[in-house]
């Protein structure tokens, strides 16, 4: 691997400096969800809240779709996205299910099976 090449992990978006710059507005918005008033403002008018932070069309579409994988591809950092997911009562198992293309129950069963091996 040269200094300019990125590591490649199939099916994985590497969160590097480029992704951090790409997702700055999205991650800043998600960080704002630490405060209840901001979560309430987002729920009251998602479009206006996204506009306030300057989200681009890709990020806005991913927000509307509630799709964590699209948000990661749009520059989202998993730690900040967890704050977004929490607004909709999604937990890490919901996110893991999205990432693997499984239902939540299938993902939970996979975790239990792995634990019991």
C-alpha positions in Angstrom: 0.0 0.0 0.0 1.4 3.4 -1.0 1.1 6.6 1.0 -1.7 7.7 -1.2 -3.7 4.5 -1.5 -6.5 3.7 1.0 -7.0 0.4 2.7 -9.8 -1.6 1.1 -12.2 -3.7 3.1 -15.0 -5.0 1.0 -18.4 -3.6 2.1 -16.7 -1.1 4.5 -16.4 2.6 4.3 -13.2 3.7 6.0 -13.7 6.8 8.1 -10.6 8.8 7.3 -9.8 12.5 6.9 -11.6 12.7 3.5 -14.8 11.1 5.0 -14.5 13.4 8.1 -14.4 16.5 5.8 -17.3 15.1 3.7 -19.4 14.4 6.8 -18.6 17.4 8.9 -22.0 19.0 8.7 -23.8 15.7 9.2 -21.7 14.8 12.2 -22.0 18.3 13.7 -25.8 18.0 13.4 -25.8 14.5 15.0 -23.6 15.8 17.9 -26.3 18.5 18.5 -28.7 15.7 19.4 -27.0 15.5 22.8 -29.5 18.2 23.8 -33.2 17.3 24.1 -34.2 20.7 22.7 -32.3 19.9 19.5 -33.8 16.5 19.2 -37.3 18.0 19.6 -36.5 20.7 17.0 -35.3 18.0 14.5 -38.5 16.0 15.0 -40.6 19.1 14.6 -39.1 20.0 11.2 -36.4 17.7 9.9 -35.9 19.6 6.6 -35.4 22.9 8.4 -33.0 21.3 10.9 -31.0 19.7 8.1 -30.8 23.0 6.2 -29.6 24.8 9.4 -26.6 22.5 9.4 -26.1 22.6 5.6 -26.5 18.9 4.8 -26.0 18.1 1.2 -28.7 16.2 -0.9 -27.0 12.8 -0.3 -27.0 13.3 3.5 -30.6 14.6 3.5 -31.8 11.6 1.5 -30.1 9.2 3.9 -31.6 11.1 6.9 -35.1 10.7 5.3 -34.5 7.0 4.7 -33.2 6.4 8.2 -30.4 4.4 6.6 -27.3 4.3 8.6 -25.2 2.7 5.8 -26.1 5.6 3.5 -25.2 8.0 6.3 -21.8 6.4 6.7 -21.3 6.6 3.0 -22.2 10.3 3.2 -19.4 10.9 5.7 -21.2 10.0 8.9 -19.2 8.7 11.9 -20.8 5.8 13.7 -20.4 7.4 17.1 -22.3 10.5 16.1 -24.9 8.5 14.0 -25.8 6.6 17.2 -27.2 9.8 18.5 -29.4 10.1 15.4 -30.5 6.5 15.6 -31.4 7.0 19.3 -34.0 9.6 18.3 -36.0 6.8 16.6 -35.3 4.2 19.3 -32.9 2.3 17.1 -30.2 0.4 19.0 -26.9 -1.1 17.9 -28.6 -4.4 17.0 -30.9 -2.4 14.6 -27.8 -0.8 13.1 -26.0 -4.2 12.9 -29.0 -5.7 11.1 -28.9 -2.9 8.5 -25.2 -3.4 8.0 -25.5 -7.1 7.4 -28.8 -7.0 5.4 -30.6 -9.0 8.0 -33.7 -8.5 10.1 -33.1 -7.5 13.7 -34.2 -10.9 14.9 -31.8 -12.7 12.4 -29.0 -10.5 13.6 -29.7 -11.2 17.2 -29.8 -14.9 16.5 -26.4 -14.7 14.8 -25.0 -12.9 17.8 -26.3 -15.6 20.2 -25.0 -18.4 17.9 -21.6 -16.8 17.9 -21.6 -16.4 21.6 -22.5 -20.1 22.1 -19.7 -21.4 19.9 
